[in-house]
Amino acid sequence: MRHRRTNCVSRYEEDLQGFDINLSQGEARVQKYIAYNCYKGNEDRSLPEYDQESSFRYGHSFTISSTKNKFTAIGCATIAVIQGKNQHEYTSACGSFCSEDSIENSTECTGMGCCQTSIPSNLRHYHISFLTVDGMNYTAVKNFSPCSYAFVAEADWFKFNTSYAKSTEFGELYYGNGDRGVHMVLDWVVDNKTCGQAKKTKSYACLAMNSVCIDVQNGLGYRCNCSQGYEGNPYLKEGCQDINECDHPSLYPCRGNCRNTFGSYNCLCPPGTHSDDPKSIPCSPIPSKDQPEETTGPSQPEVKFVIGISTSIIFILICIFVLLIKCQKRKLAKEKERFFKQNGGQILYQQNGVAFFYINVIISSHFRRKRWLF
């Protein structure tokens, strides 16, 4: 296997055409010309020397998005090589081989007619070339697959078609003058400084009052965004304007009365209504005193009435029980005195204290037998 470079027909980077710039995400979509190699005349394969136009290089503020793009090759006897540099030298390859009947009828790249591979992060430039394989019958292949193509393009944008590998259709669509070219996503930063470093310089780019500086996560550099609740261009002094959230109910819901504030909004229920969260729960009327709220259980006056009756009954029962005890004690005291007199207790008490003790024991025993009255 020997490595040869081809005349890849992508244009200089100054000719890139941008068609979409996302300030908040730090993305730019551009159209990039493809690299190709087609069979010409009776030659097995035309492999001119490598040309500078096969490279992509566009300054320190742009890198090729590794999350949005794929390196793709199309053809039936194709090995495409991509070389570049981020923090390190980078080389990768993608191979596609097929026979006339083996190309799968799918929009995905499976290696038969089309192949794809990921690219590393922070890739600032690259160039594309093709490899030739010793022993490959290119004469037979060119009869049903006349060209090989290679490019870096947005993965979600590119959909494979079997005609791309069997004809020159893909080259006719995406190579030429004007606005033709594959879609590629670039990540961009304002400068290769952190926010802390940039704020100390006169060239600090976040000029809008309501803007914030953001350090990029996948490389060195910073970008500017409008603060939450604001939108616009953070790189202009008056670029970030307040968002009226009330004009966008699908993004900023409110089930009550919406009122815009600087950088946010309030959502309140109308007078006489209530909601635990008026942004998501509708407001409901608050019951008035003349129109009590319907309940499934007993009302508050009914509960108070039941409690009052129960308390009164318990109090009456306690009073009756206390009166019964007092009456019983009084009756026992009179019975004890009568029994004492009946048995000469007073005489015995005066004559002999011991006899009194004996009689007292008899009386106590007598009343002990009558304890059942309680």
Secondary structure, DSSP 8 states (H G I E B T S, - for coil): -EEE--------GGG-EEEEEETTTTEEEEEE--EEEE--TT-S-------GGGEEE--TTEEE-TTTEEEEEEESEEEEEEEEESSSEEEEEEEEE--TTT--SSSS--SSEEEEE---TTB-EEEEEEEE-TT--HHHHHTT--EEEEEEEETTT----HHHHHSSHHHHHHSSSTT-SEEEEEEE-SBSS-HHHHTTSTT----STTEEEEE-SSSS-EEEEE-TTEEE-TTSTT-EEE--GGG-TTTS--SSEEEEETTEEEEE--TTEE-S-TTTS--EE---SSS----SS--HHHHHHHHHHHHHHHHHHHHHHHHHHHHHHHHHHHHHHHHHHHTTHHHHHHH-HHHHHHHHHHHHHHHHHTGGG-
